[in-house]
Amino acid sequence: MRRGWKVASAIAATVALLLSVGTARAQDAAGGAAAPKAPTPAVELREPDARYKSDILLVVAHPDDEGAATAYLARAIDEGKRVAVVYGTRGGNGGNEVGTEQASGLAAIREIEARRANATLGITNVWFLDGKDTAGQDVLVSLANWEHGVALEQLVRLMRLTRPEVVLTFLPGTFIGEDHGDHQAAGVVATEAFDLAGDPTVFPNQVAEPLKRLEAYLEGLRPWQPKKIFYFPDAEREDIFKGMGPAYSVKEISKSTKKPYWRAALDAFRVHQTQAKSFADRLDKMDDAAIEKMMQADGWADEQRFVLGKSLVGGGTTDPILAGIESGSIAFRRPAFSVEAPKDEVAVTLAGPWSFYDEFRKAHQLTHLPHPEPPEIALQENTTLVIPLWVRNSTGEAREVTLSAELPQGWSVTSRAGKVKVGANQTAGTRVEIALGSVSDTAKGRDGAKLVTVRAESGGKSVGVVTMKVELRKKALPE
Ligand SMILES: [Zn+2]
């Protein structure tokens, strides 16, 4: 292999030498003659590598998350569309049903599983950001563990390389459900990259033309503005997402595989042996009819729904994902955004991921995105609920605020209720910590959601009421 490469490059060098000698001779022959020169042909400028152009870019967190969209992707590929996939992490924090490997050892395996799973659908343009797998529901913790800025720079680069017409990703928001912070982080970073990849002032080294041969810093990519972004939620509830975007049946038969699209999704998922070996082994022992029966019961055959984030090419909310897309680039449009000045002199509001998402939706023109009111979370029984709060004082003197909580029976405040003092013209953070009770014996692993309310008073009047809906479960990711 190595010798062959040496021989090939030696031949190429000889040919180049002969060509240059030939050109020199031709110039000698023409030299001195007064004959008019033939016009110099234009130098053909190089273009971006067409092999990496995509119609759809899927941005998810962990190897196997692509399963949220594979049935639709199989359909799009049937229609000749090109798909690329980016994972935020390599999934090193997950379980391993096959061997002893964990952490970085497992991550090395899961990267290959993800590549093979995508390959079953014909997707080979697959990349991984260097985010670390984070077990928790707080998107801010996941973003920190991913090194947010680094992850964003990487994803903007990949968006400029793959030039997608449409981006598909997790819905940035927090809900009762799996509500994985990494899933949310994928949606956050994908949304930010959607709004930044077309801006030539963002990571300008990426879009600068190389200044020299074998340039080591400037990348020669082009700014790229994708045309639409769609989300799939990581929530259990479905009510607030209905009609917010297109829906696809997964039961239609694929032209290429002659099987329904849900089957393509299932066969891709089976490759993730570390995550689902027992499930895959069970499938191996079943015939097609038995698999179909089981899948109908397990929800694999349910229609696949998306939420429209935004379209820069118009169209209706429930229009098909690729409707109205024409080839060629569209102009970059910098989203306009201003932060409203607060009205009240003293106010207590919910902080943490909830206030982040509130600002995020405004900053990215996504205020129509469904989000639960009141804010909700599912937590493991007998753990602690932390309610993060902003205490804002816009007056010229320090103010005292009294915090109190109304809780379901058996739950108790363990820290930080009572009086707090915030300085003049300051916004300070605090938190109320609540010890949760147990799931009742009659419940099947989970209780119905209950309300928790924190009231804030200052100078004898209410300055804030924060209500959250909390569902207790036998098992849930930490807050
Ligand atoms: Zn995941």
Boltz pocket constraint, residues with backbone or C-beta under 6 A from the ligand:
constraints:
  - pocket:
      binder: B
      contacts: [[A, 61], [A, 62], [A, 63], [A, 64], [A, 65], [A, 180], [A, 183]]
      max_distance: 6.0
